[in-house]
């Protein structure tokens, strides 16, 4: 059984206004989906950045609400009856009271993150070398815990083997890639039993293992301490 059709001038004017929203709602939904997916993926790739992931989730939540609103509008346009119009008006109120604040919060979070990223001394403005050092320090702590239990460092030849030796007993996780998305190198000195020394190496920005220490781009962590940074960088 069909509902009562829209007949009053007031209802017809509302229906006309709703028809005018379909185009920009589609654009807004597409933007929210694109921004949300991009931010969530970036947050997962950049050492699980909670700020980026939260921002992405806000955009995706807004996209879902926009999809609901647009669906209600399309239904009342296809069948201009009072029950459908009432549902569309309910979604209209939800859009302005919930969806718009959600989008504004997501945009504000994006702006805050951008400003923070370009501000000197910001946590978000950490250079790739420092991000890599932080990852190596965390792995170094897990290595020291392993050495206390086993009286030697792990007999691994790759970072994947090292991760299997350390996770989950000595660390919930360890980074296998540096800030330039290249695998760390792990070398244990096991010529004598037990393994008393190791080197955890990042090849730095150039991706090449440098021989000359004075011009090296490598970052080296060994035996619990930071041993080398790229030329021009200072040890923390």
N, C-alpha and C positions, 0 to 999 in steps of 0.2 A: 504493500500500500504506500503510495507516494505521499509526501508531506505537502503542506499548504504552500502554494507558490508565493514568491515575493511580489507584493502588489503596491505597497505604499511608496510614496516619493522618497521618504527617509531611507527605507530599506534599499530602494533602487540606487540611491546615491552612495550608500555603503558598498553595495555590490560593484558599482563603478570604480570606487577607490581601490577595492581589493583587486580588481582586474589590472589596475595600473601597477600593482606591486610585483606581479609575477616575474617580470624581466629582471629587475634588480635583485630580487630574492635569489634567482638562479645564480647571478654573478657573485653575490655575497656568500652563498653556500659553497660555490666552487673555490672561492678564495679561502674560506675557513678550512675546507678539507685539505687544500694544497699546503697552507701554512701549518696546519696541525700535523700532517704526516711528515713534512720537512723538519719541523722542530723536534718531534719525537725521535726520528731517525738520527738527527744530529746529536740529540742528547744521549742516545744509546751508544753512538760511536765515540763521542768525546768523554770517555771515562764516566759514563752514566751521570751526566749533568742533570741534577734534579730540577734546576731552574728551567732548562730547555724542555724537559719532559713535561713539567707542570704547565708550561705555556702552551705546548702542543695539545695537551689534553683539554685545556680550556677552549682552544679553537675547535677541536673535534666535537666537544659537547655543544658548542654554539652551532656547528654545522648540523648536528642531529636535530636541534630545536628548530632551526630554519627549515629543514626538510619537512618536519611535522607541519609547520605553519604553511609552507607552500603547498603541501598536499591538501590541507583543508581548503585553501583558497581555490585550488584547481577543481576540487569536488563541488564547491558551491557555484563555480562558473559553469561547470558541465551540467549541473542540476540546480538551478536557482530556486531552492525551496527554503522555507524558514528554519527547519532543523539543521540543515547544512550551513545556513548563514549563521545560526547561533554557535555552532561548533567553530566556524571560521573566526567569529568574533572572540571566542574564548582563546583560540590560538593567537589571535592578534594581541590580546592583553598579555598573554604569556610571553610573546615576542618582545614587547616593550618593557616588561617588568623583569624578565629573566635573561632572555637572549642578548638584548642590547647591552646590559651591564656585563654579561659574560664576555662579549666581544671587546668591550672597552677595557675590561680587566686584562684580557690577553694582550691587547695592543699596549697598554701601560706597562705590562711585564716585559714585552719586547723592547720598548723604549728604554726601560730601566736597565735591561741587560745590555743594550747597545751602549748607553752612556757609561755603564760600569766597565764595559770592555775597553773603552777608549780612555778611561780615566787613569792617570798614573797611580801605581800602587794598588789598583783594584785587584781583588781576588780573581775576577774574571779576565784580567789582563795578563795572566801568567804566560810567559814566553814558552815556546815549545821545549826549549832546553830545560826549563824548570819543571815542566810537567813530566818530562822524561826522568829527571833526577828524583822527583817525588815517587814515581813508580819504582825506580831502582832501589830507593831507600826502603820501600815497603817490602820488596823482594829480599833485600839484604837482611832485614830483621827476621824474616821467615827462615832464611839460610842459617842465621846464627842460632835460632831455636832448634833447627834440625841438627846442627853440629853439636849442640849441648847434649842432645839425646843419643846421637850416633858416634860422637867423637871424631867426626869427619864431615866434610861437605858432600853433597850428593854426587854420585858418579854418573852424571848426565852429560850428554854431548850436544843436546839441543835444548832450546827453551821449552819445547813441548815435553820432553822427558823431564825437565826440571819441574814443570808444573805438576806432572803426575807424582813426583816425589814429595812436593810440598803441600798440594791441595788434596783434601781439606784439613789435614791434621795440623799444619803449621801456618796456614793462611786460608781464608775463605776463598780468595782468588788472588792471582798474580797477573800482572800485565805481561802479555807476550809480544805486544807491539809498542814501539816508542811513539812519540808525538808525531813522527813523520810516517806512521803506519808501516814501519819496517820491523821485522822480528829482531828481538834482542839476541845477541850471541852469548852463549854460556860456555865457559872453558874452565874445567877443574884440573888442578895440577895433581895427578895421581901416579906420578912416576914412582913415588914411594907410597907404601901403604901405612897409614890411611891418607886420604886426600886432605891436605892441610891448607890448601889455598884455592881460590877461584877468581875468575874475572867475569863480570857481567858487563857487556859492551853494547852501546848504541852507536851506530855508524854516523849519527848526526844528520845534518841537513843535506850533505852531499851524498850520503849513502855509500861512501867508500871508506874502507879501513885505511886510515892514514898511517904512514910509517914515521914521518917527521913529527916529533912531539910538539915542536915549536909552532907548527902550522896545522895541528890536528883539529879536525872537526868532531872527533869521537868523544863520547862520554863513557868513562870507565869507573865501575864500582867493584871493589874487591876486598875480601876479608873483612866485611862489615863497615867499610868507610868509602867515601867518594875519593877516587884517585886522580881523575882527570876530567876537565871540562873543555869545551871548544875554545880555541884561541880567542882571547878577549873577554871571556866570561870569568867571573870570580866565584870561588867556592863559597857556599853559604856558611 
